[in-house]
Amino acid sequence: MVTKLSQCQYALPLLVPDPFTQQTEFPLLTFRQISKSWKMRNKNNEIISQTQPIYKAETPMVFFFRFGSVSSSKSQRAINDCLSESSSTFRLEDVSKHSDIRVDEEVDEDCRRGREAAQQMMCLLEKKDLRGIKESFLPHQGKLWHQWSQKNKELHRPQADEIEMDISRKQTDLKTIREQQHASDISEFVKLFIKEMNTDAEHEKMFFIKWLTILLDEYISADLSALHHKYNEKWSTVLTMNDNKNTSEQLTTVQIDLDRVSKELQAAAFGLEHIMREIGQIYESCSSVRKIKKDLQVHFSSLPSLAAEMMISGFPLELMDGDAAHVPVIWISAVLDELIQKLGDQRVFVLAGRCTRGAFMQLVRVSEEMKTQMKIDYILVIDTEGLRALELAGRSTRHHDNELATFVVGLANLTLINFFRENPAEMQDILQIVVQAFMRMKKVRLNPSCVFVHQNVSDITAGEKNMEGRRRLQMKLDEMTKVTAKEEECDAECFSDVTEFDIQNDVKYFTQLWEGRPPMAPPNPNYCESIQELKETIMAFQHQLLFLVRSSVRNLKSPLSGVSTRRLPEIWQMK
């Protein structure tokens, strides 16, 4: 709740009285989990941006005491006056040093034990070079996994002139790589994580995961900020050299430096998702060679259960490795099988959206009140990286985007396709990828749905303009359908031949989130109304699907559409 208040720029509760003891409590653990981007000057007096938890930020503090009605806004008058007269700063975590104030993370015994366990893991990372940390501590997901992923793709994309001997050689290579992967040692860092996750104390385990996430974010934040600053400098140099028409040799040298910094950024990213990726690869290597690992303190068959428990508790799990651009099908299938066992006969609706890199899935429990309306128990949200994403320029290819779109559309009951404004060039590429994905679903008798969302539309009230936009979208979808139908050898003349689609109800226009200029701008009420309308549309789709087939979590790999759990590998290889 506090995180949502923070995102909407609302005031947060700083000191909260305990309703039973009336003792004042400071929610420090809550503030540890809220991060903001701050503008600051570094040692060279350069203005840089740094993301850090708000409890660590050194900022001025202003108190307001209202004795009557005030006509003017606090942000217009008082704050600016106070800041101009004072140069002192304040750290939010200093509140916890007052003896009269109780701190939430100190009074809960499970929270303290979880923090101690996470700190024990972090001690192993002290004085380590962040850029080489994954190679040292998480060896199973490194070069060998990337080699296996590439070989596996080659195996499932045979060339026209490929002979049986070539296929046999690739299969042998895959087996050899798995043997080498299995021979890799498990780091003490991962052993400690597995040990903590195998405890029976559920609350302590959840606090342990939260603390580990917090401490890892703190550990990498300074180095990541420095690398982002270095990347921005190199990128600015490239743009300047392009404008000045520098020689190709000079430009190539700078671009090589830019690529190097980009790889360093990728190597420096280190979070809970990478730990779980490592555990997934330990499981896959053991399953493939059918051997236990001597340095693994539990049987490898119990590892998917740990991931399933995390999902039930609300933590996301990586579905597609964004670095290797591959889905660890053996691992994900095992995790979902465990999820089926733990949840039993639960009804799940699958919704696809967007994240920064790869694809993640997160199980969201539906409240008791909403269960009666939606007739489902959980929503499985799949977040994916964007198609033609700018942040993946150079790494994202048309083939990779086709793989991602086909895979996600095949898993989801409903896919949200998000556009930032109505950019014709961007839409052209994305629409063809989307149409191709839905056409492939038709071939295997799957019938998922989609909704198009246009973000940051300036004039949300212009009904005639939106009607024209819908008309252009319908024409473009039909045009892409005809083109793609020839490539896929499919009989389709318009987009409605591929999937059920209502141009009036399945296209949404969103205005900007903020009404005014951040950071003091309030949320735009029109945006909130659009979100509510989208929510109602999702619920309507869910009811239609339930009318067609009553499904349980046993169809989780594509629930409510009648796909069995064994079809996850088939959908991934369909790409």
N, C-alpha and C positions, 0 to 999 in steps of 0.2 A: 504494500500500500504506500509506504513512504517513498519507494523508488518511483512509483507512478506520479506521486505529488511532485517529486523533484523534476521529472521529465516535463511536467506541465508548468514548471517555474512557480509553483505554489510554495508558501512558507512551510517549513518542516518543524515538527515538535522537537524542541531542544531538551527540555526538562519535563518529565512526566511524573505526576504523583501516583504512587501505588494505591489502587482503590481500597485495599484492605488495611495496609499499614500506614498510609499517607506519607510514606517516606519518598523523597524525591529521587527519581531514577534518570540516569543519563544513558540513552540508547546508542552507545559507542559502536557496538557490533553492526548496527543498522547503518551508521554513517560510514563504516569501513567498506561497505558494499556499494556505495554511491560514488561514482567518479565524474569529474567534470574536466573540461579542457581550459587551461589557464594561459593567458599571455604573460610573458615575463622576459626580463633581460638576462642574458647569460654573462659570463665573465668578460666577454669581448664587447659587451654593451649592445649585443644584437637582440632584437625582439624575436623570441621563439615561442612555440606553442608546446605545452606539456600537459598530458593527461594524468591526473592523480586523484586519489580518493579525497573527498572534501574535508575529511577530518585532519589531513596533513597540510592543507593549504594555509599559508600565512596571509591573512586578510584583515582589513580594518573591521572593527565591530561597532555597530550603532544600536543603541537601545531606544525604543519608543514607549512613552507612557502617555496614553490618551486620557485627558480629563474632560473632554467634551467632544462635540461634533467638529470635524475638520473638513473644510471644503476642498482643499488642494491635495494632490497626490504626494505621498512621501518621497517618491522617486524624483519628483519635479523640483523640490525645494530642499528639504532637510538633509537628505543623504549627501548631496553635493556640497552643502555648506559645511557639514561635519568633516567630510573627508579632506576638504581644503585646509582645515585648521589643525588636523592631526596627522602625524606620520607614523604612529605606533601601529603594530600589527598584532594579530591574535591567532592562535592555533586552536582549533576546535577540540582536539584531544586533551588540551590543558584543563578542560572542565573536569576530566576524570581524576585529576590530582587533588581535588578538594575533598577533604575527609567527610564532610556532611552530605555528600552526594553519592548515592549508590550507582555503580556501573553495571549494566546488564550482563556483560560478558564475565564479570567476576563472581556474581552470585549464583550462576548456574554451574553445577559440578560437571555435567556432561560437556558443556561448552569449554570449560577449562581443560578437561582431559583431551578433547578434540584438538584444542590449540596446541597442547604440549606434543601430541603425536605429529601434528603438521610441522611444528618447529623442529622436531627431531629429523624429519625428512629434509627440511631446508638447510640444516647444518651440513648435510652432505654436498650442498651446492656452493658453499662458501669459497670465495676466491677462485671460482671457476670462470673461464672465458665463455660468455653466453653464446658466442657464435659456434662453439664446438661442443656445447653441452648435450645436444640431442645425440650426436654421434657417440659420445662417451657413455651416456646414461640410458639411451634408448636405441640400442644397436639393431634391434629386429625390424625397425621401420625405415631404415636408411637405404643404402645403395642396393642391397639384396632385394628388398621389397619392391623398389622401383624397377629393378631389372626383371623381377618375376612378373610385375604388372605389364611391362612392355612386351615380354615374351608371350604372355597369355593373350594380349590383344592381337599379336601377330598370328597366334594359333587359330583364333576365331575369325580372322580376316584373311583367309587363304588367297593367294594370288592365282591367277588363271593358269599359269604354267607350273604351279607347285606340284611336286610329285609326292608320293607316299613317304619316301625317305626323308624329305624335308619336314613333313609333319611329325614323323617319328623322332627326328633330331630335336625339334622344338619341345616335344613332350619330355625327352630325356633331359634337356636343359632345365626345364621347369622343376623336374624332380631333383636335379643336382643343386639348384639354387635353394630349394626348400631344405635339403640336407645341410647346406652351409648355414642357412638361417637358424635351423634347429641347434646347430653346434655353438651358436653365439651364447655368451654368458648373460645371465639375468643380473642386472645391477642391484646393489644394495638398496638403492632408491626405490626401485620397483618392488623389491621384496618387502620393504617396509609398508608400501602402499597396499599390497595384497594382504599382508598380515593384519593391518588395521581394518580393511574391508571385510575380513572374515570374522570379526568380533560379533558377539550377539547383542551388544548394546546398541540398539537402533538409533537412539537420539545422539549418542556420542559419535556414531559413524557419520551422521548427517552434519554435525558440527565440524567433524574432521574434514569432510569434503569442502565445506564452506571456508574454513580457515586455510586449507591448502590453496584454494582458488585465490583468496585474498593475498596470501603471502607470495604466491607465484607472480601475481600481477604487480605487486610492489617490487619484487626482485628484478623483473625485466623492464619496468617502466622507464627508468633513467636511460638505459642503453638503447631502448627502442626509440625514445625521443631524440637522442643524439643521432641515431641512424636515419630517422625520418628527416631531421634537419640537414644531414649530409646529402640525402637523396634529393631533397628540394633544391639544394645548392647546385648539384650536378645537372638536374633537370633544367634549372634556370639558365645554366651555362649553355646547354644544348640548344635551347630556344634562342638565346642571344646569338650564337654562332650561325644558326639557320638564317636569322634575320640579316646578319652581316655577310652572309654567303662565304663563310670560311672554306678552306680547302677540305676535301673529303678525308684526307689523312688526319688532320687536326680534329675533325668532327668524329671520326671513327675512334680515336683515342679516348675522347670524353665519353662516348657512348659505351665503350668497354668498361670505363670506370663506373658508369651508371648501372650497367648490368651487374657488376661486382657488388655494388652497394645493395642492389635489389636482392641478390642471393644472400647477402649478409642479413638483410631484414627477414628473409624467409627462414634462415637458420636460427635467428634469435627468438623467433616466436616460440613460446614454451608455456603450455597450459595443461589443464586437466584433460583436454581432448587428445593431447599427444601421449599422455600416460595411458589412456584407454586404448589409443591406437596401438601402442606397444603391447599391451596385454592381448589385444586382438590378434596381433601377428605371432605372439608366443603360442596362442591357441591354434592358429591356422598351421603353423609349422609342425606342431605336435600331431595335429589331426592328419596332416598330409603324409608324414613319414610313419605315423602310427607308433610313436615312441613317447614315453614320458621324458621330462627333463630332470636330470639329477639335482639341479640347483633350484628347482621349483618346489616350495614347501607344501603345496597342495596338488591334488591331481588336476591336470589341465582341463578335464571335463567340467570342473566346478567354476571355471572362470566366466562363462556366459551368465551364470546366475548372479554374479556380482554386478554385471552391467544391467541386467534386467531389474535388479533391486534399485539401482540408481535411477533408471527410467521411471519406475513406479513412484519414486520420491520426487520426481519432477525435473531431474537433471537431464540435459540433452546428451545424445550419443551421436558420434560421427557416423553417418551412413555412407558417404563417399569421401575418400581421402582426397582433399583438394590439391595436395602436393604431387601425389602419384596419379591423380585423375583416374582412380580405380575404386570399385566397390569390393571390399573384402567379403565376398558372398558367403564363404564358409562360416565366418565369425558372425555376421549379421543374421544369418539363418538360425544359428545356434542361440543367439540372444533372443530372437523373436519366439523361438520354440520354448525357451524358458519363461518368457513373458506370458505365453499362452498357459503354461502350467500354473503360474502364480496368480494370474487374473481369473482364470476359469471362464465361465460363460458370460463374458462382458461384451457389450456392443461398442464398436470403435468406428469413428468416422475419420478419414484421412484427408488432410488439407495441406496443400503445397504452397509455399511462399518463397522468400528470398533471404539469403545471408551473404557474407562476404566471400567465403572460399569453400569449395566442396559442397557437401550436403549434410545436414544434421537432422535428427528426428527427436522430437520431445513429446512425451505423453502428458496431456493436460486432463486432469480429472474434472468432470462436469459436476457442478454443485447439485445438491439434492433438489433444489427448486427448479433448476434448468433441466434436470433429467426428465421431469414430468412433461416439459414442453418439447424437448428434443428427442426423447426416447432413445438416448444413447448414454453410455457411461463414461467414455473417454473420447477426446479428440487427439489424434496423432498428427502433430504439425511437422511437416517436412520443409525445412528452410534450405534453399539452394543459392549458390552464387548466381549472379546475373548473366543472362545471355549477352554476348558482345560487351561484357563489362569493361569499363575503362581501367579499373584497377588491375585487370588481368591482361592488359594489352601486351602482346608479345608472347603470352603463354596460352591465351584462349584462342582456339581455332574453330573454324566452322564445324569440323568433324567432332571436336570435343563438345561443342554446344549441342549438336544433334544427339550425341550420346546422353548428355545430361537431361535434355528435354524429354527424350523418349523414355528414359528410366523413371523420371519423376512423374510424368503423365501416366505411365503404366501403373505406378503404385497408388496414385491419389484418386479419391472419388471426385474431388474438385480441385482444379489448379487455378490459382490467382496469377494473372499475367499483368505485371506492373510496368507502366510506362511513365517516364518523367517528362511531362508535357506531351504534345503531339508532334514529335520529330519524324517527318516522313522518311528520312534516310534510315534512322534507327528502326522504325517500325517495319520497313520493307524487309530487312534481314531477319528480324525476330519473328515476324509473322510467317515467313516461309519455314523457319525452323519449327515453330509451333504447329503449323498445319501438317508438316511431315510427321511429327510425333503422334498427332491424333490419327493420322491415316494409318500408321503402323499398328495402332491399337485396334482399329477396325479390322485389320487383317487377322488378328488373333481373338476377335469377338469380344473385345473389351469396349465399354462405352462410358469413359469418364467425361466429366463436364468441365467447362472453363468459364471464368469471368475476367473481363478486361478492366483494369483500373488505370485511369489517367491521372497522375499526380500533378499538383501545382498548376492547375488550370486557373488562369487569372480571373475570368468572368464566369463564375459558376452558375449565375442566374440566367445567362443568355440561352434560353431554351432552343431558339432557332439555330444558334451556333452549334449547340450540342447535337441537334438533329442532323445538321450537315456533317459533323464529325462522325456520327454513327453511319451515315450513308457512305462516306468515304471508306470507313473501316470495313463495311460489308462488301463493297466493291473490291477492296484490296484482298480480303480473305478469299473471296470467290476466285479472283485472279490467281492467287497463290495456290489455291486448290487445283485449278486446271494444270498449272505448271508442274506441281508436285505429283499429281496423279499419273502423268506420263513417266516420271522418274521411278515411281513406286509400282507402276503397272497396276493401277487401281482404277475402278470405275467410279468416278466422282466428278460432278460438274460445278458444284458449289459447296461451301463450307458446311451447310446443313446436311449434306449427303454424308459427311464424315462423322459429325457428332451433333446432338441436339443443341441448338444455339438460338437464343432469342435476342436479336440486336437491340430491342427496346429495354429489356430487363437485365441483360447480361453484360452491359457496358456501363461503368460508373465513372463519374468525373469528380475529382477531389480538389478543393481549393487548397491554399497553403495552410500549414499547421498553425502558424503564428499570425495573430492579427496585429500587425505592426512589425517593428524591428527588434529582434532578440538583442540582449538577453532579458529585458524587462517586459517584452510583449506577452500578453496573455494568449491562451489557446483560442483559435478561431472557432466560434460556435458552429459555423457552417461545416467545418471539418468534422466536428463531433457528430453532427447530424449525418454526414456522409458515412462515417464509421458505423453508426447505428443502422443505416440502410443496408450497408454491406453485410453486417451481422445477420440481419433479417433474411437477406438473400441466401447466405450460407445455410441458415436454418431451413429455408424453403427447399433448397437442393437436398439437404439431408432427409427431409420428410418424404420427398419424391423417391429417393433411393430406398428408404425403408419400406415404402409402399411396394416397390418392385421385389425386394428380397430381404427378409429378416436375417441379419447376419450377426455373428459373434466374433470374438477376437481370434477364433481359429482360422478365419480368413484374413488375418492381419496383413499379410503381404500385399493384399489389395482388397480390403474388406468391403462388404456390401455390394461387390460386383461379382461375387461368386468365384474368385480366384483362390486356389488352394495355396498353402504355404510353400509348396514345392516350386512355385512359378517365379520366385525371385531370381534365380540364376537365368531362367529363360528370358525374363524381361531385360536383364542386364546385357545378355548376349545378343538381344534383338537390335541393339543400338547401331 
